Each structure stands twice: as C-alpha cells, then as structure tokens.
Amino acid sequence: MRAPLKERLPGLVLLLAAMLFSVIPLASMLTAALHPQGTVPVGIEWPADPQWHNFVDAWNVANVTPLLLSSLLLVAAVVPAAALIATMAGYGLGQLRVPGGAVFFVLLLLGLTLPREATIVPLYYQMRDMGLLNSRLGLALVLIGEFMPFAVFWMRAHFLTMPKELGEAAAIDGAGAWQSFLRIQAPLAVPAVSSLCLLLFLWTWNTFLEAIVLVDDPSQRTMAGALQNFVGLHSTDVVLLNAGSLLIMAPTILVFLLFQRHFIKAMIAGTVKG
C-alpha cells in the first residue's frame, strides 16, 4: 500500500534536490567543454557551434592513454586485495572472538578520523625508505592501507548482522572458522563485498594527492593526475579542463550506474537486518 502524497512529498523534494545538485554541475561542465578553446564560459549556456573535438584534443593534450592503463593496473591491484583483507578482518571482528579485537576496532575508528593530508608526508618518507617511491606497487600499498579503516568497518557491520547460529551450526557439523567463512559467511557477504568493491573502485580511480606526491613519473600516475596538464604557468584552458574532467569522470559514472543496484541492495539489507 502506497503512502499518501503528503507523507511522500518531503522525500520526493529531497530526492529532486539531490538530483539537481548532482546533475547541474555535470551539465555546466558539458556545456563549458563544448565552447571554443581559449574562451571562459560562464554559467550553463549551450554553444551555437559545439566543439565536440575538444574531447579528442583534451585526450591528446593530457596524454590520457598511458594514464588510463596506469589507473586500470592500480584498480586491478588495489580493489581485490583491499576487499579480501577487509572481508577477512571484518569476519574476525564481527563473528569471532579475536583477542584484542576491541582495541583493534578502536584504532580503526581513529584511522577514519585522520585526513589524508596529515599522513601524506610520513607516507612519503616511509615509501622512500622502503625504496617504493615512483612505483605503482608503493602507491597501491598506500591506498590499500588508507582504505582499510572504512573497508573493515563496513564488512564488520555486515558480519555483525549475521546470526551467530550459522557459525554454531557449522561448528556442530565439524567445520572450523575457515570452512565456516569460505562456505557459509563469504557467499552471504557477496552484496556487501560488491558494494565495497564499487566504493574502492571509485576511490582508487579518483586518487590524486597520493599519485602526485608518491609518483614522479607522470605516465605512471592516475587519470585524475591528468588534470594538472591543463594548468599552465600563467593560464588555464578552462574548456579543455572541463573536457578532460568529463573524460576522467566517465568510467566512474558508468561503473556506478551499472552496479548501483548491488550497492542499494547491500544498504537495504544491512538496514533491515540491523
């Protein structure tokens, strides 16, 4: 039974406001990207002669091809590793009686409060001492470590919603902790892991600060690092900057649209079970 319109109206208004808040900046960037190069577009105004070749020019100016490959390699290294570690840690904290688990969880919560800008300098010196500066491996390790507090918190919240009877029944049947995790808990955690992988992909793809500081070779940075190629010493090409930004954002928007159902399913499941 549907609720009356008066009860649904506030939610509809908030949904419309959120939609406009997301769509208007994208529309402004698209119209700006289609103006003639060298101009400074103001507001949302569709040009009389759209310059669609600006996207090709932005791709060439920013030398996006090697950056695209670098971002794909980084995503392939970070997302599976971070999701696996977070899932196992979340299972240990949420289902098992791990010695010192409460202390470890508090440390994770403290990690959520640390801004990346406060840790980038110590990370630089640590990567330098380990000989991992200017390498995708070093950048991948840094990102995995930075994502762990939220990722473990996310998976722990999921495993806390799982009935304890599942583990007890598995133990009665002779299954150990690993067997219970692999055969029972992990399959049930697919929605939560899928939504976590989506978030990890978005964060890894949009990595900018760590790639700029820890990687000296521009060709080994991420797609987001291409934005600096549109900023000159004395001027910035606003048109190409908007075109390049849309090119960088396109994969994240596409991936989110394709997997948003898994994300929403995991959120609803966690809410209902909680």
Disulfide bonds with the S-S distance in Angstrom:
none
